[in-house]
Amino acid sequence: MPYFPRKLIKAVNDWQAGSVAKGRKARKLREAIDAASLDQYLRGCDDVCYRRTALVGSSVKELLFEFYISEETSAWSTRRDFVATFRGGPPDPPVPGVIFKHQPKAGEVVLNMVRLYEHPEFMKSVEHWKAQGLDVSKGIERYHGSQSEIIMEVDQVLHDEIFAFGSNSAMGIAKGEMEGVRPIGKIDLDPEHVRKSFAEAGLPVKKWVFGESVPRIYMNFIHKALKRLDAKFSGRVT
């Protein structure tokens, strides 16, 4: 019998195959890992990890009032460059996004896919179960280890773990808030119009901002959210 059982290979393939039903896939993956009594080396990570996410819905409220974002089992990566370019970079206007930087703690790593793909028996096991009829074309064969993925279960990602902020150049220029980028006149904030206008001007529609500017941009984000709340509820409280 191969080193890695069929149930584990299938769970890994299903996880990599797409983002639909990630909760169910995560549960199946944990079950397969527990059943296989997987080596603890494959359930740890010494490297800093990165994750891209959009600031929408409950995540905005959590950052505003609790200074963290709740997470479930999710995909992180040891490669900052991969995360920064994943799905075309920052979310489309007007949705902001962030890249979190997190040092894995004990017990947070569900599966270290980097180490798994480096394991001398992993691909041998994949080939064995392929020969037995297991379809791995949509996950393992398509992505292999290209995403340098670390699957982690992190309860909360703190606001001070924000490593990069997804800056909408279009939104910033329209409000006169971006530095070092020339304005292109009054902008209709319709997303398609934004893309066309910026393409004609040779400007990026969106980009990641790293480094010392991140705390300032984050504070601006919080101030804007507070202003929107104030405007929404102004006059309602007696």
JOBELQUI-V123862 format. One record per residue. RES is the residue in one small letter. PHI is phi in whole degrees, 0 to 359 (* if undefined). PSI is psi in degrees with one decimal (999 if undefined). Layout:
res = [RES,RES]
phi = [PHI,PHI]
psi = [PSI,PSI]
This chain:
res = [m,p,y,f,p,r,k,l,i,k,a,v,n,d,w,q,a,g,s,v,a,k,g,r,k,a,r,k,l,r,e,a,i,d,a,a,s,l,d,q,y,l,r,g,c,d,d,v,c,y,r,r,t,a,l,v,g,s,s,v,k,e,l,l,f,e,f,y,i,s,e,e,t,s,a,w,s,t,r,r,d,f,v,a,t,f,r,g,g,p,p,d,p,p,v,p,g,v,i,f,k,h,q,p,k,a,g,e,v,v,l,n,m,v,r,l,y,e,h,p,e,f,m,k,s,v,e,h,w,k,a,q,g,l,d,v,s,k,g,i,e,r,y,h,g,s,q,s,e,i,i,m,e,v,d,q,v,l,h,d,e,i,f,a,f,g,s,n,s,a,m,g,i,a,k,g,e,m,e,g,v,r,p,i,g,k,i,d,l,d,p,e,h,v,r,k,s,f,a,e,a,g,l,p,v,k,k,w,v,f,g,e,s,v,p,r,i,y,m,n,f,i,h,k,a,l,k,r,l,d,a,k,f,s,g,r,v,t]
phi = [*,291,296,258,290,302,301,289,299,295,295,295,298,296,297,284,287,166,267,287,56,297,298,294,296,296,297,297,294,297,298,293,295,296,294,274,49,296,306,298,301,278,242,223,203,265,267,292,240,232,214,263,210,266,267,223,55,295,296,294,297,294,297,289,254,244,65,205,238,288,234,247,296,212,268,244,217,278,254,297,296,293,296,294,258,300,55,81,92,300,301,291,304,262,279,279,217,224,247,267,242,220,269,303,258,303,88,276,280,281,202,269,290,298,293,298,290,277,295,297,261,293,293,298,293,301,297,299,286,299,296,269,103,283,271,240,288,270,236,298,289,283,252,49,254,294,268,46,274,240,272,229,245,248,297,219,253,281,298,280,264,292,260,213,243,283,265,277,302,298,295,295,293,299,257,69,249,273,256,76,232,287,288,236,95,295,245,282,276,299,307,292,295,301,301,294,297,287,295,296,272,72,246,286,288,209,200,268,250,248,82,293,284,299,301,295,295,297,296,298,300,296,298,295,297,295,296,295,296,298,294,290,255,300,88,272,270,243]
psi = [146.5,162.6,-43.1,127.4,161.2,-41.6,-39.2,-43.6,-42.4,-41.9,-40.2,-45.0,-44.5,-39.0,-42.8,-16.9,-16.4,171.6,-2.1,136.8,44.9,-32.8,-46.3,-41.8,-38.2,-41.8,-44.7,-38.1,-45.0,-40.1,-42.5,-38.7,-44.5,-41.8,-30.9,-5.2,54.6,141.7,134.2,-24.0,-32.7,-3.1,27.7,166.7,127.2,-9.7,153.3,141.8,155.8,148.1,134.4,138.0,155.2,144.2,91.4,156.6,-126.7,-27.7,-35.8,-44.8,-40.8,-44.0,-36.5,-43.5,-25.6,-13.7,32.3,167.6,129.5,140.0,155.1,-164.1,123.5,167.0,126.3,173.9,147.4,-5.7,110.3,-38.8,-36.2,-45.1,-39.6,-30.6,-4.0,132.6,35.1,16.1,-146.4,157.9,158.9,150.4,144.4,18.8,123.3,163.2,165.5,156.6,123.8,146.0,122.9,132.4,114.9,137.5,166.0,129.6,-6.4,-28.0,118.4,-45.8,129.5,100.4,-25.9,-50.7,-34.5,-47.6,-22.2,-14.1,129.6,-18.6,-7.3,-56.2,-28.5,-42.3,-39.5,-47.9,-38.3,-48.8,-26.1,-43.7,-23.0,6.5,4.0,128.0,115.9,22.1,-29.8,-9.8,-79.0,-47.6,-30.2,-43.7,-25.7,-131.8,23.0,-21.9,-1.5,51.2,137.6,117.9,120.7,152.7,96.4,118.4,-46.9,134.6,121.2,156.3,-30.6,3.6,4.6,118.8,-32.2,150.2,131.9,103.9,125.0,104.4,-39.6,-48.4,-39.9,-44.9,-39.4,-30.6,5.0,32.7,-11.7,143.3,143.1,14.0,125.5,140.7,156.8,25.1,-177.4,134.2,128.3,125.0,13.1,127.0,-41.9,-39.8,-39.4,-48.3,-45.8,-43.8,-43.7,-33.4,-42.2,-32.9,-4.1,29.6,150.6,136.6,-33.5,155.4,163.9,139.7,123.8,171.5,-146.2,-20.6,-18.2,-49.2,-39.2,-43.4,-38.5,-42.9,-38.1,-39.9,-45.2,-44.0,-40.7,-41.3,-40.5,-38.8,-39.7,-39.6,-42.8,-42.5,-35.8,-39.8,1.8,128.7,-9.9,-23.6,128.7,999]
